[in-house]
Amino acid sequence: MRRCSYLTRAVWLLSLISLFTDLASEMLYPVMPLYLQSIGFSVFLIGLLEGVAEAVAGLSKGYFGQWSDRLGKRVPFVQWGYGLSALSKPMLAVLATPAWVLLARTVDRLGKGLRTGARDALLSDEATPATKGKVFGFHRSMDTLGAVFGPTVALLWLAARPGQFRPLFLLAFVPGVLAIGITFWLRERPAAPSPRPVLPFWASFGYWRVAPPAYRRVAGALLVFALFNSSDAFLLLLARQRGLSDAAVIGLYILYNAVYVLSAWPLGHLADRLGPRLLLVGGLLAFAAVYGGVALAHGWPAFAALFALYGLYAASTEGVAKAWLSNLCDRADTGAALGTFAGLGSLAALLASLGAGALWQGAGPAWTFGLAAVAALGVSAYLARAPLAPHKESTMP
């Protein structure tokens, strides 16, 4: 039991909240591109929708993250953020017009922006520099476990009721409400408010100017990569375009998340032992292999192998990146640091999704995925050699 002493009450609660929220969201995520195409969305419009929704999250993550630091409060941001995301699910069942779908996705992403910095700061506060990889890895595993259950529910639903997407949006509200209930069990740890003033909404990324150089180097490289890392919806659309059935496409997404669940926590342990740099570089190389491979893939076996490798990429980068960056900033600025990174990443996702949609329609999917693979190789080469502050990096051996 002692070996898992880092799994505190707060870590468990936050992980369960994320599990139920992701269960709700991931019931819909693999279905959304199929549903949007059924109501008349083109590939470019799907990219635009996903990009705008992520931009809303991006503009709010940095702002609410540094607001949380300023107040020394985390839990209210977590409660309201998960509440908005739960509310967005039944909204999608009301109307099938593009404007309404955009509004529902925006409400969902605003909730994500409201909670992300505060939640990640709570997780960081529960860990030491030597256990952050484990804590964030465990949280990502639990979060992604919901992403296994959610698509499984969607798959069973569509097997029994083909083409009936909208009732799923009402069903997804149930686990969202459960997540909200668990947030009321969270308790604040005493925390000193940040002396930094809360910047206006449009200047909420001001932390970047005062961030340590090592933070800017790592975050900057990852943000360059994010400019080429478009929504996973494009991977699902490509599999569908190559002849796979709706059920097979959702099955691929379940496989991806299952691999993610099984590997995120062990890879978090590995990051604490070997250092996060090695894990991130390896993950980016896996991404390059996946995106280079899908441009040529045909048939279920090829796509299954690539989606499994994609799960390893996600497990070795998402939680590990947060753990690394949280060790490259002052504790009082953790919310702003992680919120700023997540926010800028969402803005990069807007450009990535818009660019991917336009490139797909203009030149074909091979260019869309091939360019992303080349970018991942370049960023991995930079991170493998990037100079970092020795005393900061040594906190994670």
Helices and strands as residue ranges (DSSP letters): G 2-4, H 9-28, H 32-38, H 43-71, H 75-94, H 98-125, H 132-160, H 166-171, H 173-183, G 201-203, H 207-210, H 213-226, H 233-241, H 246-274, H 276-294, H 300-315, H 318-326, G 331-333, H 334-363, H 365-385, H 390-393
